[in-house]
Amino acid sequence: MKRYRLCSLGLCVLASAGAAEPAPKEPPAPAASPADSLYETGKDLFDALAPAEVKAQFEFPDRAQWDAVVGRLQAALAGDDPAALVQLEPDVRAALATLRAIPGSEEYQGWLEERLDYIEMAKEMGRTPSPEPPAGQIVPGYNLWLRRTQARASPASALKYVPLLQPVFVAGGIPGGLVWLAEVESGFNPAARSPSGARGLFQLMPATARELGLRTSLPDERTDPQKSAQAAAHMLRALQARFGDWPLALAAYNAGPGRVQRALDKQRASTFAQIAPALPVETRMYVPKVLAVLQVRAGIMLAGPAGR
């Protein structure tokens, strides 16, 4: 039987998401780069966990293929052209089919499913371009995401984590409904990982988590639901206090506060709508999606002037 390279994304994403931090090397050898460490982790997972029928049909991609495909996806998410993201749809769908065939890959599936959601929305926007947002609408694309969210069920695991973690957000000084951020970040999977090294319900990066007082070595406290929620609530409160606006605070949670502040300064702007074209495609999708989820799941409206 002819064997195929694992979908141009497939286990590439599994590989890229397999480790949050590279292991240090003994001097004088240089430390392993994240790309080297993550690729090797992914290959090990494929060798150890992929069923025989998957191995019979696919072979793990070589380093050049892995670097090229992961780079394309990350570049499209960080870029400013939604069409570049749409072009990756066949690879992402094939990737998910592959990941779902591998036991233990649930940690990585959520990240890819979320990016497929962005791809599908980018495709929809391309078919029916959104009109200019009306005066007072702070978040372009919000209404499209609202309709999409109303048509789907919430993750089953939300039934466990929402009642548990809402009080954590309230104690942190922000609306308890913001716990639903975890639907977008991780699908309410405490073990979720991303290729960039983010982990947990609220997808905290290692450096950010450490700044917020969490341990990222074993055991990684980002996978502790309550500790992760406390850290996310603290971060969200600080961002909202800095920007005075929830859409901007969410943009900063996704893209970084420095990126948002530079865009505001350069555009002499005060709203997300004004700087959205200067932000990454991922952030432009993320903010209206989060706000739509908050409206549908928790009944809190943070997308307009009343949410400022």
N, C-alpha and C positions, 0 to 999 in steps of 0.2 A: 504494500500500500504506500502511496506517495505521502510523505510527511511535509508539513508546512511550518514555516516560521510562525510562532505565536503572533496572532493578529498584531498588526503594526502597533497596537497599544497593549492589548491583552495583559500578559504577565509583565509587560514593561511597567504598568502602573503598580502591579503587585510588588515588583522589585523596588520601585521608587518609594513605596510606602512602608517598606518592611522594617525600618529602623529609624528611631527618632534622632540618634546622635551617633557619629562614627566612633569606633573604639580607638583609643590612643595607641600609637606605636611606641615601642621601646626606642629611645635615642640610640644611635644618631639617625635612624631611619625617619623620614618625614611621616607625619600623621596621615592616615588614609583620608582621602577626600570623601565628602558625603556621597558623591555619585558612585565612587568605587565601592564603598561600604554597602550602599543600598542595592546596587546591582547584584553583588555577591549574596546578600540576604535573600533577594528575590529568587535567584537561581537555586539557592539551597532549599527554599520553600517549595519550588516547583519539583525539584528532585525528590524531596521527602514526602510531599503531600498530594501531588497530582495523581489521579487515578490512572491505571494502566491504559485505559482506552484513550485518555487525553494524551498521554505520552506517545501512544501509537500513531496519533494523528498530527500532533504538533511537536515542535522542538523549540527549546527556549531561544529567544533572539540573542544574537551576538551583541557585544558592547556597542558597536557602531550603530546598529539598528535601534537599540535601546536609547542611546543618547539622542539620536535624531528624532524619534517619535515623542519621547517625554519632552524634549525641547520644543517641539512644535506645539504641543498642548499647552505647556506653560507660557510660551510666547503668545499664543492666541488669547489666553486668559488675561495676560498682562498688557496686551496691545489695545488698540483703539478701533479695531475693525471686526464687528460681529460676524461678517461673512467668513473670516478666517476660521472662526470657531465652528461655523456650520459645516465647513468642508471636512471636519474631523468626525462627523457623525458616524459614517460606516465603521471607522476604526474603534470608536468608543462603544458602539453596540456590540461589535465582535469581542471587544475586551470584556464587557460585562458577561457575555455568554461564557467566556473562558473562565473568568473568576468564579462564576456560580458553580462551575464543575469541580472546584478545588475546595476540599474541606478546610475550614479555618480561615478562609479569605474574607469573611464578613467584615473584618476590620477595615478592609480596603474598598469594599464594594460601595459603601455609602458615599465616599468622596466622588467616585466616578459617576454614580447615579445622579448626584447633585449637579455635576458638570453636564451630564446629558440633559438634565432639565434646562440648564442655561442654553444649551445648543438648540433644543426644541423651541424655546422662547425666541431666540435670535432668528430662527427660521420663520416663525410666525410673524415677527416684526418685519422681516424682509418681504413677506407676502403682502402684508397690510401695514404699511408704515404708519406709525402713530402721528396724529396731528400735534401741532405745538401745544404744550400744556396750557390750560386756561389760567388766567390770572388767579393767584392764590394757591395753585397746585404746586406743592414743593417737590414732588417726586415723579419725574417722567416714567412711564411704564407701570405705574402703580395699578391702574384699572385693569390692565391686561393680566397682571399677576393675581389680582383679586379674583377675577373670573376663574383663573386656572386653579387657585387654591380652593375656592368654593366647590369645585367639582371633584375633589379628592378627599379621601379619609386621612385622618392624622395617623402617625405611626402607632402601632399597638403598644409599644413600650412607653408612650407618653402617659398612659393610664397609671403607670408605676411612678414615673419621675416627676410629673407636674405637681401632684399634691405634696410630694416630699420636698421639692425644691422651691416652690413659690414662696414659702416663708423666708427662705434664705435671701431671696431678692428683695422682699419687703424689708427685712432687717438691714439690708445693704443700702436702703434709702432710695430704691427705684421701684417702678410698678412691678408687682408680682407676675403679671402677664408676660414680662420679658423672658421668663423661663422658656417660652416657646421659641426663642432664638435657637434652642438646641435642635428643633426640627430641621432647620435649614443647615445648621453647622454639622450635625452628625446623624440626623434621623433618630435622635435619642439613643444612640449607641455609645456607652461610656468608653469603649475600647477603640472607637473609630480613629483612624490615622489618615494623614494626607501626605502626598509626596514631599511637601516642604518641611515635614517634621511636626506639624501641628497634631495634637492628640486630645481625646476626651470629648465629653458632651459639647463643650464650647470651643473646641479646636484651638487650644492655647499653644502658641509656639514655645519652644524650650526656654529661650531667654526671657520672654514675657512672663512665663509661669514662675521662673525663679525670682524675677523682680517682684512678683506678687506673693512670694513666700512659699511656693510649692516646690517640692523635691521632684526632679525629673530623672534621677537615677532610680534603680530598682529599690523599692517599689515606686513606680511613677505615680505621683499623687494627682496628676491630671486625669487619671482614670477613676479617681474617687469622686463620685457624683457630687457630694456635698462640698468638698474642698474645691472642686472645679467650679461649682456654682458660686461659691463665695468669692473666688478670684475673678470670675467673669462679672459679677455684680459690682465689685469694687472698680474694675476697669471701666465698665459702662457708665457708672456714676461719674467717674473722673472725666471721661470723654464728653458726657453731656454738660458737665459744669464748664468745661473748657470751651465748647462750641456753642452752648446755649440752644441746641437744636438737635432733636433725635435723629433725623435723617443724616445730618453731618456726623453725629456721634457714631452711628452705625457704619457709615462710610469709613471713618477712622478705625473702627474695630476691624474692618476687613482689609483696608489698604494701608493703614498706618496713619497716625495723626500728623506726622510731618508731611506726608504726601497731600493730605487734605488741606493743611494750612498753607502750603506753597501754592496750591491751586486757588485758594481763596484770595491770597495776596496778589497773585499774578493777575487774576481776573477782576480784582477789586469787588469781589462778590460776597454775598451773605447767605446764599441758599445752595442746597444740593443741586437743584435744577440748573443753576448758573454755572456750576463747575463740572457737572456730569460728563460733558464731552471731553474734559481733560483727565478724567479718571479711567482706570483700566476697565475693559469690558466686564470682567468679573464683578467689579464693584458696582458698575451701573446695573447689573442684573441683581446683585445681592441685596442692595438697599430696598428696592420696591418689593422684592420677594419677601424679605423679613417683615416689612410693614404690612403686607397683605396677610401673612400668616398670623401676625399679632391681631389684626382686625377680625379675621375669621375664627381663630381658635379662642381668643381671650376677650374679644369685643373692645379692644383699646385702639383708638384712632390716633396715631402719631404721624400720619403722612401729610397733614395739612397744617395751617396756621394754628389750629387749636392744640396741636401736638408739640408746639415749639416750647 
